[in-house]
Amino acid sequence: MKSENPEVLIINASPRKGQSCFNIANNISDALDLNNISNKVFNIYDMEIEYCIACGFCDKTGYCKYNDDMKPMYDMFDKSKGCIVISPVHFDCISAKMKTVVDRTQAIYASKYILNKSSIDRSKKRIGMYIAVGGSTQYESQFMGGDIVMDFFFKSINSKLKYNLRLNSTDSLSYNENNEFKEMLDENIDNYIKDIKSI
């Protein structure tokens, strides 16, 4: 069920169409549809989202000065029950466009901690999920940067990051071919759906 006021926002942070992140996002959307949970997939590389330039506008107003494709997402974060981010691993972190989305939540941060006039309902329960997709075989620091940044992101949008999944080696075994990961993801999505329905 696609909606302009989705219960769950699904952010595909990869520029590559038809690849692992893209397919994961669409499969999650299908699962939510089957359970009558309204959702919207944001393919952020198709969206016009300006960089945060630390201009200080949100420090004074509580909202961002840019009138771009990020603008309606602020209200959606507030009204949603959850957010799911699927990002490729770029240099041990999230993709550059996803980092731009994260940086733009500075407007929410400013409303909460600088102006003490939160633009997001801080008492509302929301559930987060982060899926990191790495092309190479696993190594020690592979997901470290992304974990740190996404922890801040979900705190910024007042969501509990309850699900943190990692997929590696997609250069040699894509998501569609990785039955072990697909089973793990299905199990986590089932639990996520239960969480969303309980809110």
Residue pairs with C-beta under 8 A, 6 or more apart in sequence:
1 32
1 33
1 36
1 37
1 38
1 39
2 38
2 39
2 40
3 38
3 39
3 40
4 40
4 72
5 38
5 76
5 79
6 38
6 39
6 40
6 76
6 80
7 37
7 38
7 39
7 80
7 81
7 82
7 196
8 32
8 37
8 38
8 39
8 40
8 80
8 81
8 82
8 83
8 84
8 196
9 39
9 40
9 42
9 73
9 76
9 77
9 80
9 82
9 83
9 84
10 25
10 28
10 29
10 32
10 39
10 40
10 41
10 42
10 83
10 84
10 86
11 25
11 41
11 42
11 44
11 83
11 84
11 85
11 86
11 87
11 98
11 101
12 21
12 22
12 24
12 25
12 41
12 42
12 43
12 44
12 86
13 21
13 44
13 45
13 85
13 86
13 87
13 88
13 94
13 95
13 97
13 98
13 101
14 20
14 21
14 22
14 45
14 86
14 87
14 88
14 95
14 133
15 45
15 95
15 97
16 22
16 88
19 170
19 174
20 88
20 133
20 167
20 170
20 174
20 175
20 176
21 86
21 87
21 88
21 131
21 133
22 43
23 175
23 176
24 86
24 131
24 133
24 175
24 185
25 41
25 43
25 84
25 86
26 41
27 185
28 39
28 84
28 86
28 185
28 189
29 39
29 41
31 186
31 189
31 193
32 38
32 39
32 193
33 39
35 193
35 197
37 193
37 196
37 197
40 76
42 73
44 97
44 98
44 101
45 97
47 68
47 69
47 70
48 68
48 69
49 68
49 69
49 70
49 97
49 100
49 101
49 104
50 66
50 68
50 70
50 100
50 104
51 100
51 103
52 64
52 100
52 103
52 104
52 106
54 106
55 65
57 64
57 65
58 64
58 65
58 106
58 107
58 110
58 111
59 110
59 114
59 115
62 107
62 110
62 111
62 115
62 117
62 119
63 74
63 107
63 111
63 119
64 70
64 71
64 74
64 104
64 106
64 107
66 104
70 101
70 104
73 101
74 107
74 108
74 119
74 120
77 83
77 105
77 108
77 120
77 157
78 119
78 120
78 121
78 124
80 126
81 125
81 126
81 127
81 196
81 199
82 126
82 127
82 128
82 129
82 159
82 192
82 195
82 196
82 199
83 126
83 128
83 129
83 154
83 157
83 159
84 128
84 129
84 130
84 131
84 192
85 94
85 98
85 128
85 129
85 130
85 131
85 150
85 153
86 131
86 133
87 94
87 95
87 98
87 130
87 131
87 132
87 133
87 146
87 150
88 94
88 95
88 133
88 134
88 135
89 132
89 133
89 134
89 135
89 142
89 143
89 146
90 96
91 145
92 141
92 142
92 143
92 144
92 145
92 146
93 99
93 145
93 146
93 149
94 102
94 132
94 145
94 146
94 149
94 150
99 149
101 153
102 149
102 150
102 152
102 153
102 156
105 153
105 156
105 157
107 119
108 118
108 119
108 120
108 156
108 157
109 156
111 117
111 118
111 119
111 120
112 118
112 119
112 120
112 122
120 157
120 158
121 158
122 158
124 158
125 160
125 199
126 157
126 158
126 159
126 160
126 199
127 159
127 160
127 162
127 163
127 192
127 195
127 196
127 199
128 154
128 157
128 159
128 160
128 161
128 162
128 163
129 161
129 162
129 163
129 164
129 165
129 188
129 192
130 146
130 147
130 150
130 154
130 161
130 163
130 164
130 165
131 165
131 166
131 167
131 185
132 143
132 146
132 147
132 164
132 165
132 166
132 167
133 167
133 170
133 175
134 142
134 143
134 166
134 167
134 168
134 169
134 170
135 168
135 169
135 170
135 171
136 142
136 168
136 169
136 171
137 168
137 169
137 172
138 168
138 169
142 166
142 168
143 166
147 164
150 161
150 164
151 161
154 160
154 161
155 161
162 192
162 195
163 188
163 191
163 192
165 184
165 185
165 188
167 175
167 178
167 181
170 178
175 181
175 182
